Amino acid sequence: MSISSISIDIGNVGIILVVIGAVSLLVALVGGGFHTKWTDIPKISPIPRVGVFLFGVVLLVFGIVLSTPVSPKSNPAPNSNAPANSNSNAPANPPHGKGKSGY
């Protein structure tokens, strides 16, 4: 298997970044010192917690941006029901008055 045959979906990368960012925010807010079945997160001092918090926010923002689908901007089709101007001598914007010609 060559590297060129591996395709990575950007949406999946976004989801992974959101999860890692959320875990980083949890560690920053709780301050560590908790144990789970899979991992042991030690207590950390306040200064590294600020760095972990900022890291988590950045990962969350990038993850949300990458996982948000982008809709292509489509140009509206020209209005085919609009009447063609057959009178070439008529003004482009005729005056709007009550019974007066406006000239």
The 8 nearest C-alpha neighbors of each residue, nearest first, counted from 0:
[[1, 2, 4, 5, 3, 6, 7, 8],
 [2, 0, 3, 4, 5, 6, 7, 8],
 [1, 3, 4, 5, 0, 6, 7, 8],
 [2, 4, 1, 5, 6, 0, 7, 8],
 [5, 3, 2, 1, 6, 0, 7, 8],
 [6, 4, 2, 3, 7, 1, 0, 8],
 [5, 7, 4, 8, 3, 2, 9, 1],
 [8, 6, 9, 5, 11, 12, 10, 4],
 [7, 9, 10, 11, 6, 12, 13, 66],
 [8, 10, 12, 11, 7, 13, 65, 66],
 [11, 9, 66, 13, 8, 12, 65, 14],
 [12, 10, 14, 13, 9, 8, 15, 66],
 [11, 13, 9, 15, 10, 14, 16, 8],
 [14, 12, 62, 66, 65, 10, 16, 11],
 [13, 15, 17, 11, 16, 12, 62, 18],
 [14, 16, 12, 18, 17, 13, 19, 11],
 [15, 17, 62, 13, 19, 14, 58, 18],
 [18, 16, 59, 62, 20, 14, 15, 19],
 [19, 17, 21, 15, 20, 16, 22, 14],
 [18, 20, 16, 22, 21, 17, 23, 15],
 [21, 19, 55, 58, 59, 23, 17, 18],
 [20, 22, 24, 18, 23, 19, 17, 25],
 [23, 21, 25, 19, 24, 20, 26, 18],
 [24, 22, 55, 20, 26, 21, 25, 51],
 [25, 23, 27, 21, 55, 52, 22, 26],
 [24, 26, 22, 28, 23, 27, 29, 21],
 [25, 27, 23, 31, 29, 30, 24, 28],
 [28, 26, 48, 24, 52, 30, 25, 51],
 [27, 29, 25, 30, 26, 24, 52, 48],
 [30, 28, 26, 31, 27, 25, 32, 24],
 [31, 29, 27, 26, 28, 43, 42, 32],
 [32, 30, 42, 41, 26, 40, 29, 33],
 [31, 33, 42, 41, 40, 30, 34, 43],
 [34, 32, 40, 31, 39, 41, 35, 42],
 [33, 35, 39, 38, 40, 32, 36, 37],
 [36, 34, 38, 37, 39, 33, 40, 32],
 [35, 37, 38, 34, 39, 33, 40, 32],
 [38, 36, 35, 39, 34, 40, 33, 41],
 [39, 37, 35, 36, 34, 40, 33, 41],
 [38, 40, 34, 35, 41, 33, 37, 32],
 [41, 39, 31, 32, 33, 34, 38, 42],
 [40, 42, 32, 31, 39, 43, 33, 34],
 [43, 41, 32, 31, 30, 40, 44, 33],
 [42, 44, 30, 31, 41, 48, 45, 47],
 [43, 45, 46, 47, 48, 42, 30, 31],
 [46, 44, 48, 47, 49, 43, 30, 27],
 [45, 47, 48, 49, 44, 50, 43, 51],
 [48, 46, 50, 49, 45, 44, 51, 43],
 [49, 47, 27, 45, 51, 46, 50, 52],
 [48, 50, 52, 47, 46, 51, 53, 45],
 [51, 49, 47, 53, 52, 48, 54, 46],
 [50, 52, 54, 48, 49, 53, 27, 23],
 [51, 53, 49, 55, 27, 24, 50, 54],
 [54, 52, 56, 50, 55, 51, 57, 49],
 [53, 55, 51, 57, 52, 56, 50, 58],
 [56, 54, 20, 23, 52, 58, 24, 53],
 [55, 57, 59, 53, 58, 54, 60, 52],
 [58, 56, 60, 54, 59, 55, 61, 53],
 [59, 57, 20, 55, 61, 16, 56, 60],
 [60, 58, 17, 20, 62, 56, 57, 61],
 [59, 61, 57, 63, 62, 58, 64, 56],
 [62, 60, 64, 58, 63, 59, 65, 57],
 [63, 61, 13, 16, 17, 59, 65, 60],
 [62, 64, 66, 60, 65, 61, 67, 59],
 [63, 65, 61, 67, 62, 66, 60, 13],
 [66, 64, 13, 62, 63, 67, 10, 61],
 [65, 67, 10, 13, 63, 64, 62, 68],
 [68, 66, 64, 65, 63, 69, 10, 13],
 [69, 67, 66, 70, 65, 10, 64, 71],
 [70, 68, 71, 67, 72, 66, 65, 64],
 [69, 71, 72, 68, 73, 67, 74, 66],
 [72, 70, 73, 69, 68, 74, 75, 67],
 [73, 71, 70, 74, 69, 75, 76, 68],
 [72, 74, 71, 75, 70, 76, 69, 77],
 [73, 75, 76, 72, 77, 71, 78, 70],
 [76, 74, 73, 77, 78, 72, 79, 71],
 [75, 77, 78, 74, 79, 73, 80, 81],
 [78, 76, 79, 75, 80, 81, 74, 82],
 [77, 79, 80, 81, 76, 75, 82, 83],
 [78, 80, 81, 77, 82, 76, 83, 75],
 [81, 79, 78, 82, 77, 83, 76, 84],
 [82, 80, 79, 78, 83, 77, 84, 85],
 [83, 81, 80, 84, 79, 85, 78, 86],
 [82, 84, 85, 81, 80, 86, 79, 87],
 [85, 83, 86, 82, 87, 89, 91, 81],
 [84, 86, 83, 87, 82, 89, 88, 91],
 [87, 85, 88, 84, 89, 83, 90, 91],
 [86, 88, 89, 85, 84, 90, 91, 83],
 [89, 87, 86, 90, 85, 91, 84, 93],
 [88, 90, 87, 86, 91, 93, 84, 92],
 [91, 89, 92, 93, 88, 87, 94, 86],
 [90, 92, 93, 89, 88, 87, 84, 94],
 [93, 91, 90, 94, 89, 95, 101, 84],
 [92, 94, 90, 91, 95, 89, 101, 100],
 [95, 93, 101, 96, 92, 100, 102, 90],
 [96, 94, 93, 97, 101, 100, 99, 98],
 [95, 97, 99, 98, 94, 101, 100, 93],
 [98, 96, 99, 95, 100, 101, 94, 93],
 [97, 99, 96, 100, 101, 95, 94, 102],
 [100, 98, 101, 97, 96, 102, 95, 94],
 [99, 101, 102, 98, 96, 94, 95, 97],
 [100, 102, 99, 94, 96, 95, 93, 98],
 [101, 100, 99, 94, 93, 96, 95, 90]]
